[in-house]
């Protein structure tokens, strides 16, 4: 098995959805690609992928190898591409890190965990079913609950409001830092750093 990590950002494809709250996972992977100078290109697994190295190891060596990936499918079909990429790169599900939006966290809050339920998130459900386990790492990016009586499905498919965008940009950088910490230091240390800030 490869010691490479697969880092997947969830969202929906196409410009219509690009700025949606539901696409914040994709935005984090785009941020990581920009940081590393990597270019996401089309892959036969129905995804856009890039090979990269994240962080710097003690002594100045480049950090671990990662595959950055964004499924080219709609959110609720994310499992097929993720499963295919794990097989193609010979990566164990324990080294899968999925970045996704989370209604049950306040806006811009970040939480790392391994395993657990899907909380009604169709992208996670698709991945768990396709991969055959829930025991992968998730970085949950809080988008908060919809205001008033707005339906959650309508809320997640809305763009971030102009007043939110400055905070979202900061959150994307913090989320990218958290991914880097998981890959370079392990989940427990990354959780400790993120959750005790």
Secondary structure, 3 states (H helix, E strand, C coil): CCCCEEEEECCCCCCCCCCEHHHHHHHHHHHHHHHHCCCCEEECCCEEEEEEECCECCCCCECCEEEEEEECCCHHHHHHHHHHHHHHHCCCHHHEEEEEEECCCCCCCEEEEECCCCCCCHHHHHHHHHHCCCCCEEEEEECCCCCCCCCHHHHHCCECCHHHHHHHHHHHHHHHHHHHHHHHHCHHHHHHHHHCC
